Amino acid sequence: MYSHIAETWKSMLKTRPQELKSKAYQWRRESTVKRIEHPSRLDRARALGYKAKQGVVVVRIRVGRGGMRKQRPVAGRRPKHIGVVKIKQKISMKRVAERRVNEKYVNLKVMGSYLVYQDGMYSWFEVVLVDPNHPSIIKDKEMRSRINFN
């Protein structure tokens, strides 16, 4: 079942059907970080430790795409090779998304994240979070062991 879901999502990300584009159209109008009821990619969420129980939260985050720019030198002579454009970031957008979600939801632990959609402007990731102090998570041995290793 989950392998079928994974294959479907891979083909959808390659072909970009109208259904997925219309969802992205709605996501652009939402806030940058949005808590959602259910994960879009159930196979990836389950692989990261998602369970449909209290204490487990799924958040969709939008991260801007594209290169970075460095400020041009103001004073002194102009270097021949200024190095303003074509500067790359050292960490992946996925890690940036996880960090930003972790800054917003401080009391939750990040289990992992996965790509949902990307276009020319943005990438959308879904991040799986767990509340380590929730009673249902404390009772679950598997969840406790996953939290302690992360």
Phi, psi and omega in degrees: 000309182291328178294325177294319178297317181297316179297319180298315180293321178298316180291325179293322180291332178281313186274337180052072180290167183297327180299316180289324178295321180292326175296317179297326177299319177290319183297327180297329182273350178277173177290165184297314179248120183225127176283134182239158184288310185231149177288148178286318180253092185296325180297314180291320180297317179294324179294330180275350178115011180290136171224144180281076180214167179293145181096349178250127186235142175242131182234133174261132181232143178254129180237136179290146179254169175111171182282176179255164176234141176258151181287140178290147177294138184264309185255162178082182182284156182275124176293149182297315178253093188294318180072057181260316180257178180061033177260127185258157178273146184276339180249154184285160179296330178298315179293324177297316180298315180297319180296317181294321178293320180295328176291327181279317180253083188289325184280356181255154177255138180280124176271327180162178180211167180207154181284136177254315182197153172212145174232197183294332185261317190228160167238137177249130178239151170248129183248130178264125181239153179228139175270107184292345182261001181285138183303322181291331177282322179297323181286334184276111183296319182298315180295319179299317180293323179294320181293319182292330180281334182281000000 
